[in-house]
Amino acid sequence: MTIMRQAFEYALFTIAEYARSGRILLEIILTVVCLVIFFRSNTTLSAEYFFSISASCTLLLCAYSASTILAIGDRPQGYVLIAHGLSRKAYVLGLWLASIIVVFSAYGLLSAGVALINPVEGLDMRGWFAGTLPLALNIMLLAALLTLLAPFVLRMVWRLIMLAIVAIAFSGNLLSGPTIASLPTPLAATLDVLRTIFSTPLLPASVSYTHLRAHETDSYLVCRLLLE
């Protein structure tokens, strides 16, 4: 509990510093630009369109925000806090929490703006929460990955291992079918097994709102039941 309390307090401190430096204005500007470009139209918005565009914009924003906040945490001033009682675990966890809080806030601002200027047809609060859950997991996973790849968290060897695991997990998208077919059978079988193992934790995050509604998966049904 002490680590979580320290992490939350440090996350709030980091967000305050982030806002005071003026960097948070870019998140606000990018959110407004996304709102104006993609959602300020007289046409009726569908839930699939909203979640598709908002997810793409939010994940791009997450990559920027997490990288910027981690750069702030890599300053020499941060090590002074560790020397004065803040644990290293709370320090790293606080930076991760600060990243996802900033990105979640931007997504909430975008959703509120869409609800005001051009509401999504047939989308109620329960549907919004159900469609937001996969995106929230995406944000947390991406922020966690960027945090792990920070120079002050893992050594170079471990960062390379993490990148290799991610590359294997997404090798199905990175390598074409003919390329995989041209590999020796033992190597292709090993790659398939490793891809299944490494990509399993990412499966919930890769399920979009469209797939949830189209296939009525257990994940979507559970979300709806929990919100009723």
C-alpha positions, 0 to 999 in steps of 0.5 A: 500500500505504501508503494501505491500511495507513493506512486499515486502521489508522485503521479499527481506531482508529475502531472502538475509539473507537466501542466506547469511546463505547458506541455499539456497544451499540446494534448489539448490542442491535438484533441481539439484538432481531432475533434474538429477534423474527424467529428465536426460534420453534419453527417450521422456518426456511427459507433464503429466510426467513433471508436475507430478514429478515437482509438487511433488518435488516442494511441498516437497521443499515448505514444507522445504523452508517455514518451514526454512524461518518461523524459521528464522522469529521466531528469537528474532531479528525479533521482533526488526524490529516490534518494529522499525516500521515494522507492524506485518501484513507486517512481516508475509506477508513478510515471506510468500512472501519470501517462495513462491519466493524461491520456485518459483525460484527453480521451474523456475530453474528446468523448465529451466534445463529440457528445456535445457537437455531434452525438453518436447515433444509438450509443448510450453510456453502457455502450460507450463504456463497453467500447472504451474498455478495450481502448483503455487496455490498449493505452495501459499496455502501450504506456507500460511497454514504453515505460519498460523501454525507458533507459532508466528502467531496463538495461539495453539487453533487456530492452532488446529482449522486450522488443524481440518479444513484441516483434514475435507477437506481431510477426503475423502482421509484419511477415507476409504469408509467402515469407512464412511459408518459405521458412523451414518447417521447424522454424515456422512451427517454432515461430507460430508457437512463440507468436501464440504465447507472446501475443496471448496477453495482447488479445483483449487489447486487439479486439475492437468495438466493431468486433465486439458488437459484430460477434457478440463475444463473451468480453462484450457480453460481460461488459454489458452485464457488469454495466447493467 
